[in-house]
Amino acid sequence: MAAGPAPRSILFVCGMNAVRSPMAELLARRALPATIFVASAGVRAGERDPFVDAVLAEDGLSLGERHPRTLDDLEDDYFDLIVTLAPEAHHAALELTRSLAVEVEYWPTPDPTNAGGTREQVMAAYRDVRERLKARIGRRFLLPEAKNATD
């Protein structure tokens, strides 16, 4: 989808809210105005992933004390936009929003937890996801004025 006005609230959803959606949440919070509410959740409960902490730290970001949460853990379940990053998340979001006027976008994003090899090879897979999310957020949400300011 092309860049356009950003919604007032965005929810990123993946399988366990341990890798892709918390990365997207932090990257979007940094890129978008503070007036936009950004959150993330998973379809099911997950565990915090130390590789996520490592690749976010490389980018000057931190999850702090935040831990993975599920859709059921959210205090508010209304968002202007739900961005799903995994097939199971997309199906759950469509089910959740069947009777709501909420835009749902599917951004297929590889799962870096499937990467094998050395620590550096695994880190490369996580970095790839971080960079893909950064680029997608930039293309989708940055307003034309913001792009002109950086030219």
C-alpha positions as CSV (number, residue, x, y, z in Angstrom):
1,M,0.0,0.0,0.0
2,A,1.2,3.5,-0.8
3,A,2.2,6.1,1.8
4,G,-0.7,8.0,3.1
5,P,-2.0,9.7,6.2
6,A,-1.2,7.6,9.2
7,P,-4.0,6.2,11.3
8,R,-4.5,7.4,14.9
9,S,-3.9,3.9,16.3
10,I,-2.0,0.9,14.9
11,L,-1.7,-2.7,16.2
12,F,1.0,-5.0,14.9
13,V,0.2,-8.7,15.3
14,C,2.3,-11.8,14.9
15,G,2.2,-15.4,16.3
16,M,3.6,-14.9,19.8
17,N,4.5,-11.2,20.1
18,A,8.1,-12.2,20.7
19,V,9.9,-11.2,17.5
20,R,8.2,-9.5,14.5
21,S,5.4,-7.5,16.1
22,P,7.4,-6.0,19.0
23,M,10.1,-5.0,16.5
24,A,7.5,-3.3,14.3
25,E,5.9,-1.6,17.4
26,L,9.2,0.0,18.4
27,L,10.3,0.9,14.9
28,A,6.9,2.5,14.2
29,R,6.9,4.4,17.5
30,R,10.3,5.9,16.6
31,A,9.2,6.8,13.0
32,L,5.7,8.1,13.6
33,P,4.5,11.1,15.6
34,A,3.9,10.5,19.3
35,T,0.2,11.3,18.7
36,I,-0.2,7.9,17.0
37,F,-0.9,5.1,19.5
38,V,1.1,2.0,18.5
39,A,0.9,-1.4,20.2
40,S,1.6,-5.1,19.4
41,A,0.3,-8.5,20.4
42,G,0.4,-12.1,19.5
43,V,-2.2,-14.7,18.7
44,R,-0.8,-16.9,21.5
45,A,1.6,-16.4,24.5
46,G,5.3,-16.3,23.7
47,E,8.6,-15.8,25.5
48,R,10.9,-12.9,25.1
49,D,13.6,-13.5,22.5
50,P,17.2,-12.3,23.3
51,F,18.0,-11.9,19.6
52,V,15.3,-9.3,19.3
53,D,16.9,-7.3,22.2
54,A,20.3,-7.6,20.4
55,V,19.1,-6.3,17.0
56,L,17.0,-3.5,18.5
57,A,20.0,-2.4,20.7
58,E,22.1,-2.1,17.5
59,D,19.4,0.4,16.3
60,G,19.4,2.3,19.6
61,L,16.0,0.8,20.7
62,S,15.0,-1.3,23.7
63,L,12.0,-3.3,24.8
64,G,12.8,-2.3,28.4
65,E,10.7,-4.4,30.8
66,R,8.1,-5.2,28.1
67,H,7.1,-8.9,27.7
68,P,5.1,-10.6,25.0
69,R,1.3,-10.3,25.3
70,T,-1.7,-11.8,23.5
71,L,-4.6,-10.2,21.8
72,D,-6.7,-11.1,24.9
73,D,-4.2,-9.1,27.1
74,L,-5.0,-5.8,25.3
75,E,-6.9,-3.3,27.3
76,D,-8.4,-1.7,24.2
77,D,-9.3,-3.8,21.2
78,Y,-10.2,-1.0,18.8
79,F,-7.5,0.2,16.4
80,D,-7.8,2.2,13.2
81,L,-5.4,-0.3,11.5
82,I,-4.2,-3.8,12.3
83,V,-1.0,-4.9,10.6
84,T,-0.5,-8.6,10.6
85,L,3.0,-10.1,10.1
86,A,2.2,-13.9,10.0
87,P,-0.5,-16.0,8.4
88,E,-2.0,-17.1,11.7
89,A,-2.1,-13.5,12.9
90,H,-3.9,-12.4,9.7
91,H,-6.6,-15.0,10.2
92,A,-7.0,-14.1,13.8
93,A,-7.3,-10.4,13.0
94,L,-9.9,-11.0,10.3
95,E,-11.9,-13.0,12.7
96,L,-11.5,-10.4,15.4
97,T,-12.6,-7.6,13.1
98,R,-15.5,-9.3,11.3
99,S,-18.1,-7.0,12.7
100,L,-15.8,-3.9,13.1
101,A,-14.8,-1.3,10.6
102,V,-11.1,-1.8,11.0
103,E,-8.6,-1.8,8.2
104,V,-6.4,-5.0,8.3
105,E,-3.2,-5.2,6.2
106,Y,-1.1,-8.3,5.8
107,W,2.7,-7.7,5.6
108,P,4.2,-11.2,5.1
109,T,7.4,-11.2,7.2
110,P,9.8,-14.1,7.5
111,D,10.2,-15.7,10.9
112,P,13.9,-15.4,11.8
113,T,13.5,-18.0,14.6
114,N,13.7,-20.6,11.8
115,A,17.3,-19.5,10.9
116,G,20.0,-21.9,11.7
117,G,23.8,-21.8,11.7
118,T,26.2,-19.6,13.6
119,R,25.2,-16.9,16.0
120,E,26.1,-14.4,13.3
121,Q,23.9,-16.1,10.7
122,V,21.0,-16.1,13.1
123,M,21.6,-12.4,13.9
124,A,21.7,-11.7,10.2
125,A,18.2,-13.2,9.8
126,Y,16.9,-11.0,12.7
127,R,18.6,-7.9,11.2
128,D,16.9,-8.7,7.9
129,V,13.5,-8.7,9.5
130,R,14.3,-5.4,11.3
131,E,15.3,-3.7,8.1
132,R,12.3,-5.1,6.1
133,L,10.0,-3.7,8.8
134,K,11.7,-0.4,8.9
135,A,11.4,0.0,5.1
136,R,7.8,-1.1,5.1
137,I,6.8,1.3,7.9
138,G,8.6,4.1,6.0
139,R,6.8,3.3,2.8
140,R,3.4,2.9,4.4
141,F,3.2,5.6,7.0
142,L,5.6,8.5,6.3
143,L,3.7,11.5,4.9
144,P,5.0,13.3,1.8
145,E,6.0,16.3,3.9
146,A,8.3,14.0,6.0
147,K,9.9,12.6,2.9
148,N,10.5,16.1,1.5
149,A,12.1,17.2,4.8
150,T,14.7,14.3,4.5
151,D,15.5,15.0,0.9
